[in-house]
Amino acid sequence: MDFLRPTTWAEALAAKADRPEAVPLQGGTDVMVEINFAVRRPPALLDLTRVAELRAWSVADGVCRIGAGVPYRVVVEELGALAPGLAQAARTVGSPQIRNRGTVGGNLGAASPAGDSHPPLLAAEAVVEAESRDGGVRLIPAAGFYRGVKRSALRPDELIRAVRVPVAAGPQYFSKVGTRNAMVIAVCSFAIALDPARQRIGTGIGSAAPTPRRAEAAEELLARELDWDAAAPDASLVKRFGRLCAEAAAPIDDVRGTAAYRLHAVEIMARRTLTWAWSDHIGRRAA
Ligand SMILES: Cc1cc2nc3c(=O)[nH]c(=O)nc-3n(C[C@H](O)[C@H](O)[C@H](O)COP(=O)(O)OP(=O)(O)OC[C@H]3O[C@@H](n4cnc5c(N)ncnc54)[C@H](O)[C@@H]3O)c2cc1C
């Protein structure tokens, strides 16, 4: 197995263009497990850990740009105010060791339906910044990034450079059901993002369909019927929102849970996160 070690982004893109079969390596918390368990034996690994710019994040024009190599630890410690949904999700990933190595870029690269970054990225309308030497930069909205179980819209010669997350315009929440509190892959998960100025509510469902996905009909229901001046959203509207979120899911029975349980849990998480976020929204308005 060849081990390619670029030190700049240009070198990384050149290496991927010359060897599209090379598997990118960021924190290695997915890749190394797969190699150790002989799930795959790639002809080459493309180690991105020496490309310093991938470990940086920045804010400009209301968008937080998070380099593909920024570990969850940094998301938790530094991005709680800018991207609260993503920071909450990052807090639930693995253990301190995994959060120290694992990255949002790697979560996107793996594109697992159970990845914890995906629901908050969907809810916040994040955009994946992909790049190749010959094709240049391609901006892929999160909603169009996930293409199947562990399949994404990335092309063989492309690498993820960063993910662009709009700075939170209102309260955001992430909720995850697992068999215990730490070191657990989601049975299912849900994220919500409120944008009071645009009167928009974004959603993201995890681990309850072949890909992470939004609950579009549920978002449209709130866009039509939610009274943004109300002290609390109408109880029957909250129920219908929960039901539409469950209807957007397409779960399976597997070792972590049954499809029926996942549908129920998505409905409950949708209702709860909406209620929590609304309470914050009202609190901020009163402050
Ligand atoms: C013990 C343990 C617990 C875990 N718990 C959780 C959990 O709770 N929630 C969760 O979501 N995940 C969990 N994971 C999975 C893993 O930690 C995450 O998916 C993490 O985000 C992967 O990031 P990484 O940087 O380690 O990726 P890597 O393993 O380096 O890469 C992952 C995938 O992304 C590709 N890739 C990496 N960087 C790029 C790039 N720049 N461009 C294109 N493709 C790229 C790789 O080729 C590979 O296919 C756990 C893993 C372990 C071992």
The ligand as an ORCA input file, in Angstrom:
! r2SCAN-3c Opt
* xyz 0 1
  C     -14.866      4.174     18.724
  C     -15.525      5.002     17.657
  C     -16.666      5.742     17.986
  C     -17.301      6.496     17.003
  N     -18.406      7.222     17.349
  C     -19.045      7.980     16.409
  C     -20.199      8.734     16.754
  O     -20.658      8.751     17.884
  N     -20.792      9.466     15.757
  C     -20.305      9.488     14.478
  O     -20.868     10.175     13.618
  N     -19.198      8.780     14.128
  C     -18.569      8.021     15.052
  N     -17.462      7.286     14.708
  C     -17.014      7.302     13.318
  C     -15.922      8.375     13.002
  O     -15.242      8.785     14.171
  C     -16.536      9.595     12.334
  O     -17.188      9.239     11.124
  C     -15.492     10.690     12.036
  O     -16.157     11.878     11.680
  C     -14.524     10.319     10.933
  O     -13.587     11.375     10.810
  P     -12.051     11.093     10.512
  O     -11.387     12.402     10.361
  O     -11.480     10.166     11.506
  O     -12.186     10.375      9.092
  P     -11.256      9.310      8.351
  O     -11.370      7.976      8.996
  O      -9.896      9.856      8.139
  O     -12.032      9.290      6.965
  C     -13.397      8.909      6.888
  C     -13.848      8.875      5.422
  O     -13.788     10.159      4.854
  C     -12.876     10.198      3.756
  N     -12.200     11.494      3.856
  C     -11.504     11.997      4.904
  N     -11.095     13.243      4.647
  C     -11.550     13.543      3.403
  C     -11.435     14.701      2.565
  N     -10.803     15.820      2.958
  N     -12.017     14.652      1.347
  C     -12.697     13.547      0.941
  N     -12.833     12.419      1.677
  C     -12.250     12.431      2.905
  C     -11.956      9.003      3.980
  O     -11.360      8.532      2.796
  C     -12.933      7.994      4.554
  O     -13.714      7.409      3.536
  C     -16.794      6.523     15.670
  C     -15.638      5.793     15.353
  C     -15.006      5.033     16.336
  C     -13.775      4.263     15.971
*
